[in-house]
Amino acid sequence: CVQGTIVAVGAGAVGAVVLVPLALGAAGFTSAGVAAGSVAAKMMATTAVANGGGVAAGSLVAVLQSAGAAGLSGVASAAVATAGGAVGWLGSLIRKP
């Protein structure tokens, strides 16, 4: 059903844009910085050790912290919405008995 597919794609896109910032915060990437004892803190420590004590600009940890602190940019929101919409579309292909 085309309408069901449209709803699934829309729900996936909107859901992803809403949930990604929540997931970043839950992982410890917050507006106040990396939360102590969080997954984000462990990622940052691992990255710092691998890079001789610093976290390189543009690294995954740096990008995630930037998104956690400032929110998703327009480009990032579009990318997340596209991925969420694709997941919604794939979910619409699953046939119910």
BELUR-V536314 format. One record per backbone hydrogen bond with DSSP energy under -0.5 kcal/mol. CO is the residue of the C=O (numbers start at 1). NH is the residue of the N-H. If there is no record, write none. Layout:
BEGIN
co=CO nh=NH
co=CO nh=NH
END
This chain:
BEGIN
co=1 nh=5
co=2 nh=6
co=3 nh=7
co=4 nh=8
co=5 nh=9
co=6 nh=10
co=7 nh=11
co=8 nh=12
co=9 nh=13
co=10 nh=14
co=11 nh=15
co=12 nh=16
co=13 nh=17
co=14 nh=18
co=15 nh=19
co=16 nh=20
co=17 nh=21
co=18 nh=22
co=19 nh=23
co=20 nh=24
co=21 nh=25
co=22 nh=26
co=23 nh=27
co=24 nh=28
co=24 nh=29
co=25 nh=28
co=27 nh=40
co=28 nh=30
co=28 nh=35
co=30 nh=33
co=33 nh=30
co=35 nh=38
co=35 nh=41
co=38 nh=42
co=39 nh=43
co=40 nh=44
co=41 nh=45
co=42 nh=46
co=43 nh=47
co=44 nh=48
co=45 nh=49
co=46 nh=50
co=47 nh=51
co=48 nh=53
co=48 nh=54
co=49 nh=52
co=54 nh=56
co=56 nh=59
co=59 nh=63
co=60 nh=64
co=61 nh=65
co=62 nh=66
co=63 nh=67
co=64 nh=68
co=65 nh=69
co=66 nh=70
co=67 nh=71
co=73 nh=77
co=74 nh=78
co=75 nh=79
co=76 nh=80
co=77 nh=81
co=78 nh=82
co=79 nh=83
co=80 nh=84
co=81 nh=85
co=82 nh=86
co=83 nh=87
co=84 nh=88
co=85 nh=89
co=86 nh=90
co=87 nh=91
co=88 nh=92
co=89 nh=93
co=90 nh=93
co=91 nh=94
END
